[in-house]
Amino acid sequence: MSTQVSPAIQDIIDQVKVDPIPKNYAADNAAKRKEITRTFISDTMTVPSEEMLTYATKATLGDDVYFEPTTFALENHIAQLFGKEAALFVGSGTQGNQIAIRTHLKQPPYSLICDKRAHIYKYEAGGPAFNSGAHVVPIVPANQHHITLEEVEENIVLGNDVHMAPTELVSLENTLNGTIFPQDEIIRICDYAHSKGIKTHLDGARIWHVAIETGKSLKELCEPFDSVSVCFSKGLGAPVGSCVIGTKEFVARGRWYRKMWGGGMRQTGFLAAAAAFALSHNFPQLVKAHALANKLEAGLEELGAVILSRAETCMIFYDPAPLGLDFEEIGQRAEALPEPLILGGSRLVVHIQTAEQAIDDFLSLIRQLAEEKRAAGWVPPTANGHAASALKDVYVRRKVQMTK
């Protein structure tokens, strides 16, 4: 059989050809990995290591819409690890949360309760409303840390009042802004919800941090919930992927929604393998990340910055106003360093690829900027002055904004 093609077809073939990989990709990747060690914006910035990529190439080549062995093995491991019946590999944490919400909610009208700062409410593009037709009831926690059973009771909708959208799901998040949701309060809320026939979901994108910090097993942390979503691509450093966990029936229906929303993938084995590598090799590194976060918090406090939210795990929220500084000038000077630091304002996120030198350089920069301010005539507000009172009001407003 002849394999020769006409000039016209050859021209089309030549048009289709592409090589998007830069010629000096190795150097570019090395530079990116270096940049990530000095990036405090988010742990979503983590990148796969060479070892992870090499391990991933050994994965099987099945089709996950039908059956993919490596992915199936990962899902089974996750289900057992979290003490649930089944798990489903999905492309992102947002997709996992949205699949879980839609799977739990059957026939509207209905509503769900969550923290006003929750990812499902603030950062998933209105997904509960668009994907599930769900009314969201966001709660502002009075303690500025976590919602309580009493607040859930105040906002829950029970009965058949036609003016209301009955509550059918309570969704909690752990961690939220890096803070750990007290397990006893989780149990109280979930027990109450279940007593009213209401399902519970955990956005556990960073639940790995809670296990490392508290010493509680993932099974114990997630036992109160009907479903859980966990992420591999944030604190664990995998390139792509999350899992939704629950009963076999729940996961089977969730798989249907995953397909409906275009999330049915083909050769997912290499992604699942990268996630498995992250579990085995990157999860233990969270201990170091938390230690660096504590060092960063202590250094900022020693310099005189106000800590708005403490380093319970990997995040710190701070205010440099007592030093005469603002986030814009800090960010500009950080970017101008010989080895730039990449910042995102009040929130500082420490991750498994954060370099200790980056912590030291950031604290040195804050110290230098504060000294320059004092040399230029900046006078720190005194404890009894009007300036101190005004500054305290600023702290309160900023902390309330974090909550809201």
C-alpha positions in Angstrom: 0.0 0.0 0.0 1.4 3.4 -1.0 2.0 5.9 1.8 2.8 8.8 -0.5 0.7 11.9 -0.2 -0.1 14.7 -2.5 1.6 18.0 -2.3 -1.7 19.5 -1.0 -2.0 17.0 1.8 1.7 17.4 2.7 1.2 21.1 2.9 -1.6 20.5 5.5 0.6 18.1 7.4 3.3 20.8 7.5 0.8 23.4 8.8 -0.3 21.1 11.6 3.2 20.4 12.9 4.1 22.2 16.1 6.9 22.1 18.7 5.8 24.3 21.7 8.6 23.2 24.0 11.3 25.9 24.3 14.8 24.9 23.1 16.2 25.6 26.5 13.3 24.1 28.4 15.6 22.5 31.0 17.0 25.9 32.0 13.5 27.4 32.0 12.2 24.7 34.3 15.2 25.1 36.6 14.5 28.9 36.8 10.8 28.2 37.5 11.6 25.8 40.3 13.9 28.4 41.8 11.2 31.1 41.5 8.7 28.8 43.3 11.1 28.6 46.3 10.6 32.3 46.7 6.9 32.6 46.0 4.5 33.3 48.9 1.3 33.8 46.9 -0.1 30.2 47.2 0.8 26.6 47.5 -1.0 26.1 44.2 2.3 27.4 42.7 4.2 24.2 43.6 5.5 22.3 40.7 6.4 18.6 40.0 10.0 17.5 40.8 12.1 15.6 38.3 11.6 12.5 40.4 7.9 12.9 40.3 7.8 13.3 36.6 10.1 10.2 36.1 7.8 8.1 38.4 4.7 9.2 36.5 6.1 7.9 33.2 5.8 4.4 34.6 2.0 4.6 34.9 -0.4 2.4 33.0 -2.2 3.7 29.9 -5.8 2.8 30.5 -8.8 5.0 29.7 -10.3 6.3 32.9 -13.9 6.6 31.5 -13.7 2.8 31.2 -10.9 1.5 33.5 -7.5 2.9 34.3 -5.4 0.6 36.6 -3.1 3.2 38.2 -6.0 5.6 38.8 -8.2 2.8 40.1 -5.4 1.8 42.6 -5.0 5.4 43.8 -8.8 5.8 44.3 -8.9 2.6 46.3 -6.0 3.7 48.5 -7.6 7.1 49.1 -10.9 5.5 50.0 -9.3 3.2 52.6 -7.0 6.0 53.9 -10.1 8.2 54.6 -12.3 5.3 55.9 -14.9 5.6 53.1 -16.2 3.1 50.6 -15.0 4.7 47.3 -13.2 7.6 45.7 -13.2 9.4 42.4 -10.2 11.1 40.7 -11.2 14.5 39.3 -9.3 17.3 37.6 -9.5 20.0 40.4 -10.7 20.8 43.9 -13.4 23.0 42.5 -14.6 20.2 40.3 -14.6 17.8 43.2 -16.6 20.2 45.4 -19.1 20.9 42.7 -19.6 17.2 41.9 -20.1 16.5 45.6 -22.7 19.3 46.0 -24.6 18.2 42.9 -24.6 14.6 43.9 -26.0 15.3 47.4 -28.7 17.6 46.2 -31.6 15.8 44.5 -34.6 18.0 43.8 -34.9 21.8 44.4 -35.8 23.9 46.2 -32.9 23.4 48.6 -30.1 25.3 50.2 -26.7 24.7 51.7 -24.9 26.3 54.6 -21.2 27.2 54.7 -18.7 29.7 56.0 -18.8 33.0 54.2 -15.1 32.7 53.5 -15.5 29.2 52.1 -14.0 28.3 48.7 -17.3 26.9 47.4 -18.9 30.3 48.1 -16.2 32.8 47.1 -13.9 31.1 44.6 -15.9 28.6 42.5 -17.6 31.1 40.1 -21.0 30.7 41.6 -20.9 27.0 41.0 -23.5 25.9 43.6 -26.1 28.2 42.0 -25.2 27.4 38.4 -24.5 23.7 38.6 -27.0 22.7 41.3 -29.6 25.5 41.5 -28.7 25.7 45.2 -29.3 28.7 47.4 -26.2 29.3 49.6 -26.5 30.6 53.1 -23.1 31.9 54.1 -22.3 32.4 57.8 -19.9 35.0 59.2 -18.3 33.3 62.3 -18.6 35.5 65.3 -15.3 34.1 66.6 -13.6 35.1 63.4 -12.1 31.6 63.1 -14.8 28.9 62.5 -18.5 28.6 62.4 -20.2 26.9 65.4 -23.1 24.6 65.9 -25.2 27.4 67.4 -24.6 29.5 64.2 -25.6 26.5 62.1 -28.8 26.1 64.2 -29.6 29.8 63.7 -29.4 29.6 59.9 -30.7 26.1 59.2 -34.1 25.9 57.4 -36.3 22.9 58.3 -39.9 22.2 57.6 -42.2 22.9 54.7 -42.6 26.7 54.7 -43.0 27.5 51.0 -41.1 30.8 51.5 -37.9 29.0 52.3 -35.3 26.8 50.6 -34.8 23.8 53.0 -31.3 23.1 54.1 -30.1 19.8 52.6 -26.3 20.2 53.0 -23.8 21.6 55.4 -20.4 22.2 53.9 -17.3 22.9 56.1 -13.7 23.6 55.1 -10.6 22.4 56.9 -8.2 24.1 56.7 -9.8 27.5 55.9 -7.3 30.3 55.4 -4.8 28.0 56.9 -6.6 27.6 60.2 -7.7 24.3 61.7 -11.4 23.7 62.4 -11.7 22.2 65.9 -12.6 18.6 65.6 -15.0 18.6 68.5 -17.0 21.4 66.8 -17.0 19.5 63.5 -18.5 16.5 65.3 -21.2 18.6 67.0 -22.2 20.2 63.7 -22.2 16.9 61.7 -24.1 15.0 64.4 -26.8 17.8 64.5 -27.1 17.9 60.7 -27.5 14.1 60.5 -30.1 14.2 63.3 -32.1 16.4 61.0 -31.6 14.2 57.9 -29.1 16.7 56.4 -25.9 15.6 54.6 -22.5 17.0 55.3 -19.5 17.7 53.0 -15.9 18.6 53.8 -13.8 20.7 51.5 -10.6 19.1 52.7 -8.3 20.4 50.0 -5.6 21.0 52.7 -6.7 18.4 55.2 -3.2 16.9 54.9 -2.0 19.9 56.9 -4.5 19.2 59.7 -3.3 15.6 60.0 0.4 16.6 60.2 -0.3 19.3 62.7 -2.7 17.5 65.0 -1.6 13.9 64.7 -5.1 12.8 64.0 -5.5 10.3 61.2 -7.3 11.3 58.0 -9.9 8.7 58.8 -10.7 10.3 62.2 -10.7 13.8 60.8 -13.2 12.9 58.0 -15.3 10.3 59.7 -18.1 12.8 60.6 -18.7 13.7 56.9 -20.8 12.0 54.2 -18.4 13.2 51.6 -14.9 14.7 51.4 -12.9 16.4 48.6 -9.1 16.4 48.9 -6.5 18.0 46.7 -3.1 16.7 45.5 -2.0 19.8 43.6 -1.7 22.3 46.5 0.3 21.4 49.5 1.4 18.1 48.1 2.9 19.5 45.0 1.3 17.2 42.3 0.6 18.8 38.9 -3.2 18.1 38.6 -5.9 16.3 40.5 -8.2 15.8 43.5 -10.4 13.1 44.8 -14.0 13.0 45.9 -14.7 10.4 48.6 -17.9 8.9 49.9 -20.1 5.8 49.6 -20.0 3.6 46.6 -23.5 4.9 45.6 -22.3 8.5 46.0 -19.2 8.0 44.0 -21.0 6.2 41.2 -23.4 9.1 40.8 -20.6 11.5 41.1 -18.8 9.8 38.2 -21.9 10.4 36.1 -21.8 14.2 36.9 -18.0 14.2 36.2 -18.7 12.8 32.7 -21.7 15.2 32.2 -19.4 18.2 33.0 -16.7 17.2 30.6 -14.4 15.7 33.3 -14.3 12.2 32.0 -10.6 11.9 31.1 -8.6 9.3 29.2 -5.1 8.4 30.1 -5.1 9.7 33.7 -2.6 7.1 34.9 0.4 9.5 34.8 -1.6 12.1 36.8 -2.6 9.5 39.4 1.0 8.3 39.6 2.2 11.9 40.3 -0.4 12.2 43.0 0.7 8.9 44.5 4.3 10.1 44.5 3.2 13.2 46.3 1.5 11.2 49.0 4.6 9.0 49.6 7.3 11.6 49.2 5.8 15.2 49.6 3.3 14.7 52.4 6.1 14.3 55.1 7.6 17.6 54.0 4.6 19.5 55.4 6.3 19.2 58.8 9.1 21.4 57.5 6.6 23.8 55.8 4.8 24.3 59.1 8.0 25.0 60.9 9.0 27.6 58.3 5.6 29.2 58.7 6.1 29.5 62.4 9.5 31.0 61.9 8.0 33.6 59.5 5.3 34.5 62.0 7.7 34.9 64.9 10.0 37.0 62.8 7.2 39.3 61.7 5.9 39.7 65.2 9.4 40.4 66.5 9.8 43.2 63.9 6.5 44.8 65.1 4.0 43.7 62.4 0.5 42.7 63.5 -0.4 39.0 63.0 -4.1 39.0 61.8 -4.2 35.2 61.5 -1.6 32.9 63.0 0.4 30.1 61.4 -1.7 27.2 62.5 -0.5 25.4 59.4 1.0 27.0 56.3 -0.6 30.5 56.1 -0.1 33.8 57.8 -2.0 37.0 57.5 -0.2 40.1 58.7 -0.4 43.8 58.7 2.8 46.0 58.4 1.1 49.3 59.2 2.8 49.6 62.7 6.1 49.8 60.8 4.9 52.5 58.5 4.7 50.1 55.5 2.0 49.0 53.1 1.8 45.9 50.9 2.4 47.8 47.6 5.8 49.1 48.6 6.8 45.8 50.2 5.8 44.0 47.0 7.7 46.4 44.7 10.9 46.2 46.8 10.6 42.4 47.0 10.3 42.1 43.2 13.4 44.4 42.8 15.7 42.2 44.9 18.6 40.5 43.0 16.6 37.3 43.7 13.0 38.5 43.7 10.4 37.5 46.2 6.9 37.1 44.9 4.2 38.3 47.3 0.4 38.7 47.2 -0.4 41.1 50.0 -1.5 40.3 53.5 -1.5 36.5 53.0 1.8 34.6 53.1 1.7 31.0 52.1 4.6 28.7 52.9 4.7 25.4 51.0 6.9 22.3 50.6 9.1 24.1 48.1 9.6 27.3 50.0 13.3 27.9 50.7 14.3 28.9 54.3 16.5 31.5 52.6 13.4 33.1 51.2 12.0 33.4 54.7 15.2 35.1 55.9 15.3 37.4 52.9 11.7 38.5 53.4 12.2 39.2 57.1 15.5 41.1 56.2 13.6 43.2 53.7 10.8 44.1 56.2 13.5 45.1 58.7 15.3 47.2 56.2 12.2 49.0 55.0 11.1 49.7 58.6 14.6 51.2 59.3 14.3 53.4 56.2 10.9 54.6 57.4 12.2 55.5 60.8 15.3 57.2 59.3 12.9 59.3 57.1 11.0 60.5 60.2 8.3 57.8 60.6 7.2 57.8 64.3 5.5 54.6 65.4 2.1 55.3 67.1 2.4 55.2 70.9 0.1 53.0 73.0 -1.8 56.0 74.4 -1.9 58.2 71.2 -4.7 58.9 68.9 -2.7 57.3 66.1 -2.6 54.0 68.0 -6.3 54.0 68.4 -6.8 54.7 64.7 -4.4 52.0 63.8 -6.2 49.5 66.0 -9.4 50.4 64.1 -7.6 49.5 60.8 -6.6 46.1 62.2 -10.1 45.4 63.3 -11.5 46.3 59.9 -9.0 44.2 58.1 -9.6 41.2 60.2 -13.3 41.6 59.8 -12.8 41.8 56.0 -10.9 38.5 56.2 -13.8 37.0 57.9 -16.4 38.4 55.5 
